[in-house]
Amino acid sequence: MRHDAPLAPAATRTTCPYCGVGCGVLATPDGLGGAAIAGDADHPANRGRLCSKGSALGETLGLGSRVLHPLKRNAAGSYDRIGWGEALDAVANGLRSIAASHGPEAIAFYLSGQLLTEDYYVANKLAKGFIGSPHVDTNSRLCMSSTVAAQRRVFGSDTVPGAYEDFDGADLIVLAGSNTAWCHPVLFRRMQDNRQGRSARLVVLDPRVTATAEDADMVLALRPGSDAALFAGLLVHLAGRGLVDRSYVARHVTGFEETLANACEIAPDIAAVSVATDLPTEQIAAFYELWASTPHVVTAWSQGVNQSAQGTDKVSAILNCHLATGRIGRPGCGPFSLTGQPNAMGGREVGGLANMLAAHMGYAPEEVDRVRRFWQAPNIARREGLKAVQMLDAVAEHRIRAMWVMATNPAASLPDADKARAALAGLDLFIVSENVLSNDTLSAKPHYILPAAAWGEKDGTVTNSERRISRQRAFLPLPGEVKPDWWIVCEVAKRLGFGAAFTYTGAHHIYAEHAALSAFENDGRRDFDIGAHAGLDKAAYDRLRPVQWPVPVQQREGTARLFADGGFFSPERRAQMRPLATPKLASETDSTFPLLLNTGRVRDHWHTMTRTGLSPRLSAHIAEPSVSVNPADIARFGLIEGGFARLASAHGSAVLKVAAGEGVAQGSLFAPIHWSGETASDARIGALAQPLCDPFSGQPEMKATPVSIAPVAYRFEGFVLSREPFALPAESWWARLAVQGGEGRLFATDSAIDALAALMRERFDAHEMTELIDRDGGSYRCAVLREGRLAAALFLAPAGRAPLWDTVKAVFADPAATVESRLTLLSGRSPGGSDPGPTVCACFGVGLNAIRAAFEAGAATAEEIGLQLRAGTNCGSCLPEIRRIGARPRASEAA
């Protein structure tokens, strides 16, 4: 045996930092600051599968865009590097001064579902427990707070009753307002496995026909905002069919008769539901009968239900149907909230929402007293704080004068985002804990930027959508002067004089206290109890395996399901069904704003792209911000498919590419949320979104903002590739994305060819450049070669004839590629003759042309494409697109 060979680096078991599925990840450091990423086959959430985003995590670990040192804004508005001591002293002194002058409620914390539970816990403890401000809220307010409000209202607690295993055992899965195929693809694969293996049925309820709908058995494209009416009608139907579980209701539910009477007023019959939803009566009847006749039903929902001014009622209406039939807490059935962020649930557990204290306790006097005594915090906040949108209103009105933002980008993600950004810029003290510089919130010029640990460097826990607590373990060292968020908060707390309550030796110490608080004076009447972990030392914490709470002392293996036998967490231990408000349309259009804008995610990107935007692979499928428009509306408003349009609301505007969307209903538009001021010239969708909120949850309506649309014309379109940032002419439209070895921009401009050529000549050595100029035809192409390799390129063509960049981008990205023929390259053809075309499968980098060729060669199904090219065999989120590609030639032949 050789003893001089280096040992292979060990893989670290950690958890993916994207959606709430909470997939287990195996990360193997490469010794160069990166890591190889694989799915953890032993993690029960994903069983080894990863989606395209998780698979590409290794591409997002570089330090190029990182905040590595504490920064202080100077008088000129730029930033100076300072030491940790100066930064922490300044933050503490600023908070102390504002509290002394304006009271503790002049201070607010805005947190994130991407923080670890331990970070969340100490931030909440400092603000609510010791500073005494209740104004602590989170970006989770924007994604799942309507579910929290409904579950607390109906169950008496914020409890998801089921487990992912229910998707394996259900005979009917209903997805309401969830493009699961793109947003939770690993779970969607489990659902599809169930369909193939057990013949389960899948129904999709969504105003937009999405990739998820393309793989469903039934699609109900209901009117935006009408979900509550649909489920109220289902309750009426279940009662009329005699399918109410009267025994379960009698033993475990209150308010059933009043709720049923209310449902009869809202939806007395299928005809009334049809009027409310714009669905054909026969389609509604078929859905109701399928739901009624299938005992094992899981109804799952996401942002299409939550992000609504009626979100709490929508969720309540779903819960009512499951309670009425006793289809809850048993294998293969129950209501299920699909959470959008990796630790949105962990943040709820520690009280990260403005209307909650820690350990799922609220602001009832006895709960405030309990937490006060446990923390020994005499200054504890005694009333609910302001929720996110209202919090930013208070900032704009100078009622809140100091804000500490951690791990989120409110200047891009909040509704009426331009107003939010302006408000943040007016704070007396604005602190941001962040790990990247590419964040719109930093454009509001915080006074201090504190370098926080990123995924790969963090150590702590997260909780996924099925209540499963998993460890997120560090596998990379902290770079520069970066520190964990919990450490930063604790150091400020010590400087504020609260050191005795923040003497943690590590994340394990914080977690043990969090667990102890969950069990403190908990006699089983509070749902969140992880008391079995209260005594964990560091070694036991490091060994912690994924487990579903509750984990009380007497049940260390955790709890998969709740409520099959009642045991709700209301004072009477019974669920409390309550009447719904009369459903209204999401928003009203008018002649000024005749369309409704729906917002959401694309397949391969996440939030505002501060992480996924670093991955060339994830930028290849959808490369620029666009708006999907029904073809009839394209004609109605004089738009051009592939052209540009300006969207405007009462709050802001954006210019996007126009994409024909057959799945978008007439009168509606769909635009993705991901592009920010950092990644596009004019695509901040949050700037258009109205700040209308659900009255119970405070969650804003992000799915139905009245807008107008009008064509925008540019003279030219093109792309530029460069190793370093390249400045385009002012007033150009552009979208920036990561490309291997540099960056790329797709752009449109009114600048003349000579102006673009002059920019290239100013930027690059003339001896390295080759140009093709056709002024009469309106075309310009330029390539910059260094030692035979492509260093930069700019292609320009008349509007409507934008040059394709896939081949040139592939040459630019290949460090070994030499350009033998400059003219071949400038023609847009690959020197090797192959052209992959636009990327379809991001997991394996399979292009459109390879898939088309495989179908033309005889492949008949998406599964056969997977066998030949691997496309669609990982997360499966590209399968609907592969099926569409395969159907096109057959459809044309049939015609």
ABEGO torsion letter per residue (X at the ends): XBAABBBBBBBBBBBBABBAAGBBBBBBBAGAGBBBBBBBAABAAAGGBBBAAAAAAAAAABAAABBABBBBBBAAGBBBBBBAAAAAAAAAAAAAAAAAAAEAAABBBBBBAABBAAAAAAAAAAAAAAAGBABBBBAAAAAAAAAAAAAAAAAGBBBBABBAAAAAABABBBBBGBBAAAABAAAAAAAAAAAAAAGBBBBBBBABBBAAAAABABBBBBBBGAAAAAAAAAAAAAAAAGABBAAAAAAABBGAAAAAAAAAAABABAAAAAAAAGBBAAAAAAAAAAAAABABBBBBBBAAAABBAAAAAAAAAAAAAAAAAGBBGBBGBEBBBBBABAAAAAAAAAGABAABBBGGBBABAAAAAAAAAAAGBAABBABBBBBAAAAAAAAAAGABABBBBBGBBAAAABBGAAAAAAAAAABABBBBBBABABBAAAAAGBABBBBBBBBGABBEBBBBAAGBBBBBBBABBBBEABBBAAAAAAAAAAAAGAAAAABBAEAAAAAAAAAAAAABGBAGABABBAAAAAABBAAAAAABBBBBOBBBAABAAEBABBGAAEGBABAAGBBBBBBBBBBBBABBBBAABABBBBBBBBAABBEAGAAAAABAAAAAABABBBBBBBAAAAAAAGBBBGBBBBBBBAABBBBBBBBBBAABBBGBBBBBAABBAAABABABAAAABBABBBAAAGBBBAABBBBBBBBBBBABBBBBBBABBBBBBBGBBBBBBBBBGEBBBBBBBABBAAAAAAAAAAABBAAABBBBBBAAAGBBBBBBBBGGBBABBBBBBBBGABBBAAAAAAAAABAABBBABAAAAAAGBBAAGBBAEBBABAAAGBBAAAAAAAAAAGBABAAAAAAAAGBGABAGAAAAAAAAAAAAAAAAAAX
